[in-house]
Amino acid sequence: MIVDLARALHKGPEKDRGNNIGKLSILASKDTEDLKGSLITKQLSTTPLVVLIHASSKETSDNATASLCDMISASDNIRDSLLQTGFIDTFLYTVQSEPAPEPYIKKNLLQIIQRTLETGADPNFMADIVDELEVIKVESQAKPEDKIEKEVAIKAEKILDILLNGPRPLRQRLRYRRHARHVVRGSDGKPQIIEDEVPNPEIQKELMTVKGNLQNLESRMKSLEIETEELRKESGNLKDNKAFRIVIPDPDVVRLDGEKRVTALQKGPRLIPFTPLVADGQIVKLDLKFARRTSSVGIGVVNGDVNITGSYCIWDSINQKNNIIYWNGGVVEHGGKYTSGNTPYQNMQVLSMEVNMRTTPRTLHFFVDEAEQPVHIEDLPETIAIFGYLYDKTDCFVFVEAKRLEEPTAQGSEDAIVVKWIK
């Protein structure tokens, strides 16, 4: 019956609306059992009244408001369904529309909101309207000569008081709000909401605790940054002989004395690698010097995928593209090709290889007594092993040091000559 009346109210002639509104109100107050079904059923009973609140006739709007208030008072289901089916959105849309609604429409919409709160509605349904209520209050207070606007201001203030200070205040504002809102008029004459900090003792105490913790954390982070930077600088200067060690592929033909000195026991090509491999992202500079030589010796790098055995020969065609060697005569060999331009070196000169696997392309630079050489290598494979090379019996080299660098020392030169690694 209620649903039928609601439909008639929505579609029927103007002259019958007052009578039907009264019937709907009476039925709702007497029996709401048939409104305990779906939200759609409940919405059918309230939507026509909400529409009529917006009527161009003040009398029709007032009658619809009174009837809807009676229904809200008679049924918690009606009240809750009204809030669950968009009444708050309707309110916001109406009061923010241009042109502004008639004052009696604002008053009646506020009356509905007030009634829902007075009958136990959850205030958190209203969280979105607080700012708008404050604006409405100020706008209406600015028109004291208008009786209805005066009522609007009173109702807006009453609702705000219930929402913010009532028995069930808004949880988020009670718990999280740290600002007080007030409204001022801007240069265009329209109200503007301004937020000022509130000296809430509990919140201030909480903020001071958090602030203190943040300051302690920032202080600790600065200390860690300083310590980290010092460690980086230190690690760049530390000698790291133990990190890199010499690997002897065949102890019958090459002897390792201690951890640094390597001597050939038999004549023949002897590639002596260092471990670990230098991998992508690293910068390493390794120094060695030849203590004795009677034939050709060299330094260089070999592809990390190659298995170095005692019989490995850099001259074999299958191996030529897997290694690069800087001969003592000053030429650099790779892939069977020779590139001149580097300085010949002698016994006891410090020879350095700086491998930069962090840059693109990956590079290898040679140094003789710290003097950077023009011929350098680009496009190194993802992993390489650094090596020293001996040939004649009694030839010998000494491992000086190895450094892991944060930044490369190679600067390049105007007469630089690039050798590309053959892929």
Rosetta blueprint (number, residue, H / E / L):
1 M L
2 I H
3 V H
4 D H
5 L H
6 A H
7 R H
8 A H
9 L H
10 H H
11 K H
12 G L
13 P L
14 E H
15 K H
16 D H
17 R H
18 G H
19 N H
20 N H
21 I H
22 G H
23 K H
24 L H
25 S H
26 I H
27 L H
28 A H
29 S H
30 K H
31 D L
32 T L
33 E H
34 D H
35 L H
36 K L
37 G L
38 S L
39 L H
40 I H
41 T H
42 K H
43 Q H
44 L H
45 S H
46 T H
47 T H
48 P H
49 L H
50 V H
51 V H
52 L H
53 I H
54 H L
55 A L
56 S L
57 S L
58 K H
59 E H
60 T H
61 S H
62 D H
63 N H
64 A H
65 T H
66 A H
67 S H
68 L H
69 C H
70 D H
71 M H
72 I H
73 S H
74 A H
75 S L
76 D H
77 N H
78 I H
79 R H
80 D H
81 S H
82 L H
83 L H
84 Q H
85 T L
86 G L
87 F H
88 I H
89 D H
90 T H
91 F H
92 L H
93 Y H
94 T H
95 V H
96 Q L
97 S L
98 E L
99 P L
100 A L
101 P L
102 E L
103 P H
104 Y H
105 I H
106 K H
107 K H
108 N H
109 L H
110 L H
111 Q H
112 I H
113 I H
114 Q H
115 R H
116 T H
117 L H
118 E H
119 T L
120 G L
121 A L
122 D L
123 P H
124 N H
125 F H
126 M H
127 A H
128 D H
129 I H
130 V H
131 D H
132 E H
133 L H
134 E H
135 V H
136 I H
137 K H
138 V H
139 E H
140 S H
141 Q H
142 A L
143 K L
144 P L
145 E L
146 D L
147 K H
148 I H
149 E H
150 K H
151 E H
152 V H
153 A H
154 I H
155 K H
156 A H
157 E H
158 K H
159 I H
160 L H
161 D H
162 I H
163 L H
164 L H
165 N H
166 G L
167 P L
168 R L
169 P L
170 L L
171 R H
172 Q H
173 R H
174 L H
175 R H
176 Y H
177 R L
178 R L
179 H E
180 A E
181 R E
182 H E
183 V E
184 V E
185 R E
186 G L
187 S L
188 D L
189 G L
190 K L
191 P E
192 Q E
193 I E
194 I E
195 E E
196 D E
197 E E
198 V L
199 P L
200 N L
201 P H
202 E H
203 I H
204 Q H
205 K H
206 E H
207 L H
208 M H
209 T H
210 V H
211 K H
212 G H
213 N H
214 L H
215 Q H
216 N H
217 L H
218 E H
219 S H
220 R H
221 M H
222 K H
223 S H
224 L H
225 E H
226 I H
227 E H
228 T H
229 E H
230 E H
231 L H
232 R H
233 K H
234 E H
235 S H
236 G H
237 N H
238 L L
239 K L
240 D L
241 N L
242 K L
243 A L
244 F L
245 R E
246 I E
247 V L
248 I L
249 P L
250 D L
251 P L
252 D L
253 V L
254 V E
255 R E
256 L E
257 D E
258 G L
259 E L
260 K L
261 R E
262 V E
263 T E
264 A E
265 L L
266 Q L
267 K L
268 G L
269 P L
270 R E
271 L E
272 I E
273 P E
274 F E
275 T E
276 P L
277 L L
278 V E
279 A E
280 D L
281 G L
282 Q L
283 I E
284 V E
285 K E
286 L E
287 D E
288 L E
289 K E
290 F E
291 A E
292 R E
293 R L
294 T L
295 S L
296 S L
297 V L
298 G E
299 I E
300 G E
301 V E
302 V E
303 N E
304 G L
305 D L
306 V L
307 N L
308 I L
309 T L
310 G L
311 S L
312 Y L
313 C L
314 I L
315 W L
316 D L
317 S L
318 I L
319 N L
320 Q H
321 K H
322 N H
323 N E
324 I E
325 I E
326 Y E
327 W E
328 N L
329 G L
330 G L
331 V L
332 V E
333 E E
334 H E
335 G L
336 G L
337 K E
338 Y E
339 T E
340 S L
341 G L
342 N L
343 T L
344 P L
345 Y L
346 Q L
347 N L
348 M L
349 Q L
350 V L
351 L E
352 S E
353 M E
354 E E
355 V E
356 N E
357 M L
358 R L
359 T L
360 T L
361 P L
362 R L
363 T E
364 L E
365 H E
366 F E
367 F E
368 V E
369 D L
370 E L
371 A E
372 E E
373 Q L
374 P L
375 V E
376 H E
377 I E
378 E E
379 D L
380 L L
381 P L
382 E L
383 T E
384 I E
385 A E
386 I E
387 F E
388 G E
389 Y E
390 L E
391 Y L
392 D L
393 K L
394 T L
395 D L
396 C E
397 F E
398 V E
399 F E
400 V E
401 E E
402 A E
403 K E
404 R E
405 L L
406 E L
407 E L
408 P L
409 T L
410 A L
411 Q L
412 G L
413 S L
414 E L
415 D L
416 A L
417 I E
418 V E
419 V E
420 K E
421 W L
422 I L
423 K L
